[in-house]
C-alpha cells in the first residue's frame, strides 16, 4: 500500500471527525496513520525513522496480520494477547 503511494490509512470504524482530519492531512501532503506501530512502519518506509529503533518480533507478527486484514480481535486471538 505505501509502496504504491498511499499517504494514509483509515479504519472503517473511524469517526467523521477522524476522517475529516485525515483528508485534510493528506490534502496538505502529510501522512495519516492512527496506530503508533503503523506510524513507525511509515517512518521506516519513507526513510524518516530513528535508525536506532527497530521492530520487535511480535510487532512484525502484528504488522503481517494487519496486512492480511485481520481485526484487532483476530490479532489478539492468534497471538494470544490479552
PyMOL commands that set and color helices and strands:
alter all, ss='L'
color gray80, all
select helices_A, chain A and resi 16-27+36-46+57-67+72-79
alter helices_A, ss='H'
color red, helices_A
deselect
rebuild
show_as cartoon
